[in-house]
Amino acid sequence: MQMVCLTDFEEYAKEHLSKATWDYYAAGADECCTRDDNLLAYKRIRLRPRILRDVSVSDTRTTVQGTEISFPVGIAPTAFHCLAWHEGEVATARATEALNTCYITSTYSTCSVEEIVAAAPNGYRWFQLYVYRDRKLSEQMVHRVEALGYKALVLTVDVPYTGKRRNDIRNQFKLPPHLKVKNFDGVFQETAGPEEYGIPANTLDPSISWKDVYWLQSITRLPIIIKGILTKEDAELAVEHGVQGIIVSNHGGRQLDGGPASIDALPEIVDTVQGRIEVYVDGGIRTGSDVLKALALGAKCVFIGRPAVWGLAYKGEEGVRDVLQILNDEFRLSMALSGCRNVAEINRNLIQFSKL
């Protein structure tokens, strides 16, 4: 079967993964309204293409945190890649290295940060971090990834508690015995009691607050990017607290159901930040024209979560490369058909606001 678009990979993954694994990746919180709206919101946005602009040569390159990437699509942090493909995150890392873009490695990886770096030594990587009740645990991870050459920390801030994902509860979702959260290998051996997504329940710290951003700055020199902001108020606080970037995100609709689609939250955040720090977005990107819309609304780069996992399920490293390449090709085409020769020419004039 020829894979033409990201939906083809989704259909393949749904057919070939176990029900519990598919449900885990597909899950949204509660009624999945926000998860579904992430997709629908892109379809509501209309483009205003300009014509006769000489698009014979196009350039999709951009920079994130001062580093050049081949096109403005990176891999968002998603957990447990070994559930989709035996090599897991190692395959994801190789694919993103091959396409010269950014891979945000999840704390909840089924390969260790060391294995990921060894597999793709020249890859450009950020590390996604949670703050734990045991701060030492977070601190050790920070120092580990800093020493390994990760280039930024992505602090996920929308999980003081885990969202209610109904199918995971029905399926009693657990990692199979042969897989574990590799970064915490040996850390929780003495811990008896209930487990949540591969680590003991109640490990995450619900008391996390803005002062923890200062704490993080005190233990690392890496840039800090906050993932999970959806309002202009929190965007302003992020800037005031001296972080280097924001990922506008609702966690793929897996946390609070009934919040905005991330693309709908993006404009007010971009308007508030006014270029003081970089703003990125994830959630619902499925085509090259979705990427174009996000950039036109002010995102510096977008990140994809579930589609990377579908690529893995299809053919490991090659599947993730295919997903990224399709998005790259579609983005280049959408750019040209809109009259943009490079990312600097993409702006809000491309968006028809009357339809928003």
C-alpha positions as CSV (number, residue, x, y, z in Angstrom):
1,M,0.0,0.0,0.0
2,Q,1.4,3.4,-1.0
3,M,1.4,5.9,1.9
4,V,0.2,9.2,0.5
5,C,-0.8,11.2,3.5
6,L,-0.7,11.0,7.3
7,T,-4.1,9.5,7.5
8,D,-2.8,6.4,5.7
9,F,-0.3,5.8,8.5
10,E,-3.1,6.3,11.1
11,E,-5.3,3.7,9.4
12,Y,-2.3,1.3,9.2
13,A,-1.5,1.8,12.9
14,K,-5.1,1.3,14.0
15,E,-5.2,-2.0,12.1
16,H,-1.9,-3.4,13.2
17,L,-1.4,-2.3,16.9
18,S,-3.1,-4.1,19.7
19,K,-6.4,-2.5,20.9
20,A,-4.9,-1.4,24.2
21,T,-1.9,0.2,22.5
22,W,-4.0,1.9,19.9
23,D,-6.4,3.2,22.6
24,Y,-3.5,4.5,24.7
25,Y,-2.0,6.5,21.8
26,A,-5.4,7.7,20.5
27,A,-6.9,8.6,23.9
28,G,-8.2,12.0,24.8
29,A,-9.5,13.0,28.2
30,D,-13.2,12.5,29.1
31,E,-15.3,13.0,26.0
32,C,-12.3,13.8,23.7
33,C,-13.8,17.2,22.7
34,T,-10.5,19.0,22.9
35,R,-8.6,16.1,21.1
36,D,-11.1,16.3,18.2
37,D,-11.2,20.1,18.1
38,N,-7.4,20.2,17.7
39,L,-8.1,18.7,14.2
40,L,-11.3,20.5,13.4
41,A,-9.9,23.9,14.3
42,Y,-7.4,23.7,11.4
43,K,-10.2,22.9,9.0
44,R,-12.0,26.1,10.0
45,I,-9.0,28.3,9.1
46,R,-8.9,29.5,5.5
47,L,-5.9,30.7,3.5
48,R,-5.6,33.8,1.3
49,P,-3.2,32.7,-1.4
50,R,-1.2,35.2,-3.4
51,I,-0.4,34.4,-7.1
52,L,2.2,35.3,-9.7
53,R,5.0,35.5,-7.1
54,D,7.7,33.4,-8.8
55,V,7.8,30.3,-6.6
56,S,10.3,28.4,-8.9
57,V,12.7,28.2,-5.9
58,S,11.5,27.5,-2.4
59,D,13.3,27.2,0.9
60,T,11.6,25.5,4.0
61,R,14.5,26.0,6.4
62,T,14.1,27.8,9.7
63,T,15.8,28.1,13.1
64,V,14.7,27.1,16.6
65,Q,16.6,28.5,19.5
66,G,19.3,29.6,17.1
67,T,19.8,26.2,15.4
68,E,18.9,25.6,11.8
69,I,16.5,22.8,10.9
70,S,15.4,21.7,7.5
71,F,11.7,22.6,7.9
72,P,9.5,23.8,10.7
73,V,8.2,20.4,11.9
74,G,9.7,18.6,14.9
75,I,8.7,15.6,16.9
76,A,6.7,16.3,20.1
77,P,7.4,14.3,23.2
78,T,5.3,11.1,23.3
79,A,5.8,8.2,25.6
80,F,6.5,4.5,25.0
81,H,7.6,4.3,21.4
82,C,8.6,0.6,21.9
83,L,4.9,-0.2,22.1
84,A,4.7,0.8,18.4
85,W,8.0,-0.6,17.1
86,H,10.6,-2.8,18.8
87,E,13.4,-0.2,18.4
88,G,11.2,2.5,19.8
89,E,12.8,6.0,20.4
90,V,16.1,4.9,18.9
91,A,14.3,4.6,15.5
92,T,12.5,8.0,16.1
93,A,15.9,9.6,16.9
94,R,17.5,8.2,13.7
95,A,14.6,9.4,11.5
96,T,14.7,13.0,12.9
97,E,18.5,13.1,12.6
98,A,18.2,12.0,8.9
99,L,15.7,14.8,8.2
100,N,17.6,17.3,10.2
101,T,14.9,18.5,12.5
102,C,14.2,18.6,16.2
103,Y,13.3,15.6,18.4
104,I,11.9,16.3,21.8
105,T,12.6,13.1,23.8
106,S,10.0,12.2,26.4
107,T,10.9,11.5,30.0
108,Y,8.6,8.4,29.5
109,S,10.8,6.8,26.9
110,T,11.2,3.1,26.5
111,C,14.8,3.7,25.5
112,S,17.2,5.6,27.7
113,V,18.5,9.1,26.9
114,E,22.0,7.5,26.5
115,E,20.7,4.9,24.0
116,I,19.0,7.6,22.0
117,V,22.2,9.7,21.8
118,A,24.3,6.7,20.8
119,A,21.8,5.8,18.0
120,A,21.8,9.3,16.5
121,P,24.9,11.1,17.7
122,N,24.4,14.2,15.4
123,G,20.7,14.6,16.0
124,Y,19.3,17.9,17.4
125,R,17.4,17.1,20.6
126,W,15.5,18.7,23.4
127,F,14.5,16.8,26.5
128,Q,10.9,16.9,28.0
129,L,10.9,17.1,31.7
130,Y,8.4,16.7,34.5
131,V,8.9,18.0,38.1
132,Y,8.6,15.2,40.6
133,R,7.8,15.2,44.3
134,D,11.4,14.0,44.7
135,R,13.2,17.0,43.2
136,K,16.5,15.1,43.2
137,L,15.0,12.8,40.5
138,S,14.3,15.7,38.2
139,E,17.7,17.3,39.0
140,Q,19.5,14.1,38.1
141,M,17.7,13.8,34.8
142,V,18.5,17.5,34.0
143,H,22.2,16.9,34.6
144,R,22.2,13.6,32.6
145,V,20.7,15.2,29.5
146,E,22.9,18.3,29.8
147,A,26.0,16.1,29.9
148,L,24.7,14.1,26.8
149,G,24.4,17.2,24.7
150,Y,20.6,17.8,24.7
151,K,20.1,21.4,23.7
152,A,17.0,22.5,25.7
153,L,14.7,21.5,28.4
154,V,10.9,21.3,27.7
155,L,9.1,21.6,31.0
156,T,5.6,20.1,30.7
157,V,3.3,22.1,33.0
158,D,-0.2,20.8,32.3
159,V,0.0,17.6,34.3
160,P,-0.3,18.3,38.0
161,Y,-2.5,15.2,37.8
162,T,-3.0,12.8,34.9
163,G,-6.2,13.5,32.8
164,K,-9.0,10.9,32.9
165,R,-8.6,8.7,29.7
166,R,-11.6,6.4,29.8
167,N,-10.2,3.7,27.5
168,D,-7.0,3.4,29.5
169,I,-9.1,2.8,32.6
170,R,-11.3,0.3,30.8
171,N,-8.3,-1.5,29.4
172,Q,-6.4,-1.3,32.7
173,F,-3.5,0.0,30.5
174,K,-0.1,-1.2,31.7
175,L,3.3,-1.4,30.0
176,P,4.0,-5.0,29.0
177,P,6.5,-6.7,31.3
178,H,9.4,-6.6,28.7
179,L,9.2,-2.7,28.6
180,K,9.9,-0.1,31.1
181,V,10.4,3.6,31.5
182,K,14.1,3.2,30.8
183,N,15.3,6.6,32.2
184,F,14.2,5.4,35.6
185,D,15.6,1.9,35.4
186,G,16.3,0.7,39.0
187,V,15.0,3.9,40.6
188,F,11.6,2.7,41.8
189,Q,12.5,-1.0,42.6
190,E,11.6,-0.7,46.3
191,T,8.2,0.9,45.5
192,A,5.2,-1.3,46.0
193,G,1.7,0.0,45.3
194,P,-0.3,1.3,42.3
195,E,1.5,2.2,39.1
196,E,0.5,4.9,36.6
197,Y,2.0,4.8,33.1
198,G,5.1,2.8,34.1
199,I,6.0,4.6,37.3
200,P,4.5,4.7,40.8
201,A,1.3,6.7,41.1
202,N,1.8,10.1,42.8
203,T,5.4,10.5,41.6
204,L,4.4,13.8,39.8
205,D,4.3,16.9,42.0
206,P,0.9,18.7,41.9
207,S,2.4,21.6,43.9
208,I,4.5,22.7,40.9
209,S,4.4,26.4,40.4
210,W,6.2,29.3,38.8
211,K,8.9,29.2,41.5
212,D,9.9,25.8,40.1
213,V,10.9,27.6,36.8
214,Y,13.4,29.6,38.9
215,W,14.6,26.4,40.6
216,L,15.2,24.8,37.2
217,Q,17.1,27.9,36.0
218,S,19.3,27.6,39.1
219,I,20.4,24.0,38.3
220,T,21.0,24.2,34.5
221,R,22.3,26.5,31.8
222,L,20.1,25.0,29.2
223,P,17.3,27.1,27.6
224,I,13.9,26.3,29.2
225,I,10.8,25.9,27.0
226,I,7.4,25.7,28.7
227,K,4.9,23.2,27.2
228,G,1.3,23.5,28.0
229,I,0.4,27.2,27.9
230,L,-3.0,28.1,26.5
231,T,-3.6,31.7,27.7
232,K,-2.1,35.1,27.2
233,E,-1.9,35.6,31.0
234,D,0.4,32.5,31.4
235,A,2.3,33.5,28.2
236,E,3.1,36.8,29.8
237,L,4.2,35.1,33.1
238,A,6.4,32.8,31.1
239,V,8.2,35.7,29.5
240,E,8.5,37.5,32.9
241,H,10.1,34.3,34.4
242,G,12.8,34.4,31.7
243,V,12.1,31.2,29.8
244,Q,13.3,30.9,26.2
245,G,10.2,29.5,24.5
246,I,6.6,28.4,24.8
247,I,4.9,25.4,23.3
248,V,1.2,26.2,22.9
249,S,-0.3,22.8,23.7
250,N,-3.3,21.0,25.4
251,H,-1.4,17.8,25.6
252,G,-3.1,16.3,22.5
253,G,-6.4,16.8,24.3
254,R,-5.3,14.2,27.0
255,Q,-5.5,16.5,30.0
256,L,-8.3,19.1,30.4
257,D,-11.3,18.3,28.1
258,G,-13.1,21.5,27.1
259,G,-10.1,23.7,26.7
260,P,-9.3,25.4,23.4
261,A,-7.8,23.8,20.4
262,S,-4.1,24.7,20.5
263,I,-4.2,26.5,17.1
264,D,-7.1,28.6,18.4
265,A,-5.1,29.6,21.5
266,L,-2.0,30.5,19.4
267,P,-2.9,34.0,18.2
268,E,-3.5,35.6,21.6
269,I,-0.2,34.1,22.9
270,V,1.8,35.3,19.9
271,D,0.2,38.8,20.2
272,T,1.2,38.9,23.9
273,V,4.7,37.6,23.5
274,Q,5.4,40.0,20.6
275,G,8.6,38.2,19.5
276,R,10.3,38.4,23.0
277,I,10.6,34.6,23.0
278,E,9.9,31.9,20.4
279,V,6.4,30.4,20.3
280,Y,5.7,26.8,19.0
281,V,2.5,24.8,18.8
282,D,1.5,21.1,18.8
283,G,-1.8,19.3,18.5
284,G,-3.8,18.4,15.4
285,I,-1.2,18.9,12.6
286,R,-1.9,16.4,9.9
287,T,-1.0,18.2,6.6
288,G,1.5,20.6,5.2
289,S,-1.2,23.3,5.0
290,D,-1.8,22.9,8.7
291,V,1.9,23.7,9.2
292,L,1.5,26.7,6.9
293,K,-1.5,27.9,8.9
294,A,0.3,27.6,12.2
295,L,3.3,29.6,10.9
296,A,1.0,32.2,9.5
297,L,-0.5,32.6,12.9
298,G,2.9,33.2,14.4
299,A,4.3,29.8,15.4
300,K,8.1,29.4,14.8
301,C,7.8,25.7,14.4
302,V,5.2,23.0,15.0
303,F,5.5,19.6,16.7
304,I,3.8,16.3,15.8
305,G,2.9,13.6,18.4
306,R,0.6,10.8,17.3
307,P,1.7,10.9,13.6
308,A,5.2,10.0,14.6
309,V,3.9,7.0,16.5
310,W,1.9,5.9,13.4
311,G,5.0,6.1,11.3
312,L,6.8,3.9,13.8
313,A,4.0,1.4,13.7
314,Y,4.2,1.3,10.0
315,K,7.9,0.7,9.5
316,G,10.0,2.0,12.4
317,E,12.7,4.6,11.4
318,E,11.7,4.5,7.8
319,G,8.0,5.1,8.7
320,V,8.9,8.2,10.8
321,R,11.1,9.4,7.9
322,D,8.2,8.9,5.5
323,V,5.8,10.9,7.8
324,L,8.2,13.8,8.1
325,Q,9.0,13.7,4.4
326,I,5.3,13.8,3.4
327,L,4.8,16.8,5.7
328,N,7.9,18.5,4.3
329,D,6.7,18.0,0.7
330,E,3.1,19.1,1.5
331,F,4.4,22.2,3.4
332,R,6.7,23.1,0.5
333,L,3.7,22.8,-2.0
334,S,1.3,24.7,0.2
335,M,3.9,27.5,0.6
336,A,4.3,27.7,-3.1
337,L,0.6,27.6,-3.9
338,S,0.2,30.5,-1.4
339,G,2.9,32.5,-3.0
340,C,5.6,32.1,-0.3
341,R,9.2,31.3,-1.3
342,N,10.6,30.9,2.3
343,V,9.3,30.9,5.8
344,A,10.1,34.6,6.3
345,E,7.4,35.4,3.7
346,I,4.7,33.6,5.8
347,N,2.6,36.0,7.8
348,R,-1.0,36.7,9.0
349,N,-2.0,38.2,5.7
350,L,-2.3,34.6,4.6
351,I,-5.1,34.0,7.0
352,Q,-8.7,34.9,6.2
353,F,-9.8,36.1,9.6
354,S,-13.5,36.6,8.8
355,K,-13.9,32.8,8.8
356,L,-12.1,32.2,12.2
